[in-house]
Amino acid sequence: MVRNTIGLSRDFIIHPGETLKEVLENRELSQRELALRTGVTETHISWLVNGKKGISISFAKKLEYVLNVDASFWINLQSNYDKELEDYKEINDISDREVRVLSKLENIISFMQQNGIIPVESSDLSRVIDLRKLLNISSLFRIPDICQAGAYRLPASANIDPYVLFTWLRLCDLITSKYKISKVLDVEKLKKAIPLIKEVMFADVSKIQLRLQDIFAQCGIRFSIIKYFTGAPVQGVLKKGNDGSLSLIVTDRQKFADIFWFTLFHEIGHVIHGDFEDQLIDYESVDSDVEKRADEYATNALIRPDEYQRFVESENYSLDHINYFCSEVGVPNYVLIGRLQKEGFLRYNQYVSEKARYEIEDLINV
């Protein structure tokens, strides 16, 4: 058991009976006299003033008549005492095992503290309490049980840390809930917005999230880019809201701009194809027909198949030709370079200076 180090001392939790005892002494009223006036036993009064029994609502009403002190005063005293006592018990019930969970969440805790999502605390015990409240869970080491129960349909991957994943998904909910939109999901409007979304690829990196949020909001979609954390190998999340809207989240995995935009259009593909009911957590390295179809959509949405085929058949992979082609079809050159590298037409070390990287600090606006 860990030691209480956050300043909550049992000695400073005052039982309401002590206040009652002071009132009786100030009024020179004996415990026996109070017992007679309130219709209870003298033993009952003794238990109260010695902190062995609480002040009930019915007895608080009796005190109101006898002492001319409103019943709510005694009720509030008792309520505050009960709350402080439970807080004390809560702190002292935190085990070393639960504190050790914090080390797994060190990076994500730091991120949440930097962005004002949880307080900056000096005590591990305080951090445990803050996380319990944030995650809506009575104990942090209950997290794997929730994940293993199938709540997140975990794939068989050694790279998943259930503590990080659970906390990261809660972070996604907190961030996306801040964005208020008045429209329900409109897939047809989303299809028509694709050219506008592609234009954002040329925007200044610091404006990308805000521009995309505006476009997606018109389609009934809350959009956010959220920091990627090791242990939560997720490239995107789709989640329907009770108001008929949709949350679409992508991460900054691998930092490269071509991967970011491919991921975004991959998630758009899931939306257009209706690949989920309530929630889809799109893990990395998961291979299925649904994922392949979303990949195909992203590939063709970024560069039309006939245009790409025309470029490949030219067998001219010079940077000048790449730039000329990309200006014609309206995509940044890194989109084509990334695809050519993936498909083996270019080595991964070719045109590396053209491969744009996004810094998370510039890309997201928490």
MOBEL-V619515 format. One line per field, one symbol per residue. ss: DSSP state (@ for helix, = for strand, . for the rest). phi: phi as a letter, one per 40 degrees, with the letter a starting at -180 (. if undefined). burial: + if it has 24 or more other C-alpha atoms within 12 Angstrom, else -. A space follows every 50 residues. Layout:
ss: ???
phi: ???
burial: ???
This chain:
ss: .........@@@...@@@@@@@@@@@....@@@@@@@@...@@@@@@@@. ......@@@@@@@@@@@...@@@@@@@@@@@@@@@@@@@@@@...@@@@@ @@@@.@@@@@@@@@.........@@@@@@@@@@@@....@@@@@@@@@@@ @..........@@@@@@@@@@@@@@@..........@@@@@@.@@@@@@@ @@..@@@@@@@@@@@@@...======.......=======.....===== =....=@@@@@@@@@@@@@@@@@.....=====.....@@@@@@@@@@@@ @@..@@@@@@@@@@....@@@@@@@@@@@...@@@@@@@@@@........ .@@@..=..@@@@...
phi: .cccbbgcbccccccccccccccccccfbccccccccbgbcccccccccc gcaccccccccccdccbfbddcccccdcccccccccccccdccccdcccc cdccbdcccdccccbgcbccbcbccccccdcdcccfacacccddcccccg cbfcccbcccbdcccdccccddccccccccbbbcdbccccdccddccccc cccddcbdccccccccdcbgbcbabbdcbdhbcbcabbaccccgcbbbbb bcdggccccdcccdcccdddcccgcacbabbcccfcbaccccccccccdc ccbddcccccccccfbbccccdcccccccgbcccccdccccccgcbcccc fcccccbbcdcccbbc
burial: ------------++++++-++--+------+--++--------+++-++- ---+++--++-++--++-----+++-++--+-----++--++-++--++- ++-+++-++-++----++-----+++++++++-++---+++-++------ -+-++----++++++++++++++-+++-+-+--++-+--++-++-+++-+ ++--+--++++++++++++++++++++++++++++++++++---++++++ +++++++++++++++++++++++-+---++++++------+-++++++++ +++----+--++----+----++-++--++++++++++++---------- ----++++-+--++++
